[in-house]
Amino acid sequence: MSKADSKEPPFEDARLNPADFADGAATARLRAIAGYQALVKSHHADTEIEARLKKLLAGTDTEQRAWYCFGD
């Protein structure tokens, strides 16, 4: 989320800034890279996994979001 565009509706509506998510983002990215690389190495990766790994390695936004509504 630290790489998202601040104009995305969930950010704009909640008056959040992607920088709000910078703490821990580098660690999360490294963990994700390691996980995806393990899938590739084990030959269990499909083209979508390989594409996400390329984006992670390039440091770009993977556009993966998980939004939770209050009360869920």
C-alpha positions in Angstrom: 0.0 0.0 0.0 3.0 2.3 0.4 3.4 2.3 -3.4 -0.3 3.1 -4.1 -1.6 6.3 -5.7 -3.0 8.7 -3.1 -5.9 9.4 -5.5 -7.3 5.8 -5.1 -10.8 6.1 -3.5 -10.0 4.2 -0.3 -7.1 6.5 0.4 -8.8 9.7 -0.7 -12.0 8.9 1.1 -10.2 8.1 4.4 -7.8 11.0 4.0 -4.8 8.6 4.1 -1.5 8.9 2.4 0.5 6.0 1.0 3.4 7.2 3.2 1.3 6.3 6.2 2.1 2.7 5.3 5.9 3.1 4.8 6.8 1.6 8.2 7.4 -2.1 7.6 6.8 -1.9 3.8 10.4 -2.7 3.0 10.3 -5.8 5.3 7.0 -6.9 3.9 8.3 -6.5 0.3 11.4 -8.6 1.1 9.2 -11.3 2.7 6.9 -11.3 -0.3 9.9 -11.6 -2.7 11.2 -14.6 -0.7 7.8 -16.3 -0.8 7.3 -15.8 -4.5 10.9 -16.9 -5.3 10.2 -20.1 -3.3 7.2 -20.8 -5.4 9.1 -20.2 -8.6 12.0 -22.4 -7.4 9.5 -25.2 -6.5 7.9 -24.9 -10.0 4.5 -24.0 -8.5 4.4 -20.5 -9.9 2.1 -19.5 -12.7 2.4 -16.5 -14.9 0.6 -14.3 -12.5 3.0 -15.2 -9.7 6.0 -14.5 -12.0 4.5 -11.1 -13.0 4.0 -10.1 -9.3 7.6 -11.2 -8.5 8.9 -9.0 -11.3 7.0 -6.0 -10.0 8.2 -6.6 -6.5 11.8 -6.9 -7.6 11.4 -3.7 -9.6 10.0 -1.9 -6.6 6.8 -1.0 -8.3 3.2 -1.2 -7.0 1.9 -4.8 -7.2 -1.7 -3.4 -6.9 -2.6 -6.0 -4.3 -5.0 -4.6 -1.8 -7.0 -6.0 1.1 -9.7 -3.7 2.4 -11.8 -4.6 5.4 -15.0 -3.0 6.4 -15.6 -2.1 10.0 -17.7 -4.8 11.6 -16.3 -7.7 9.4 
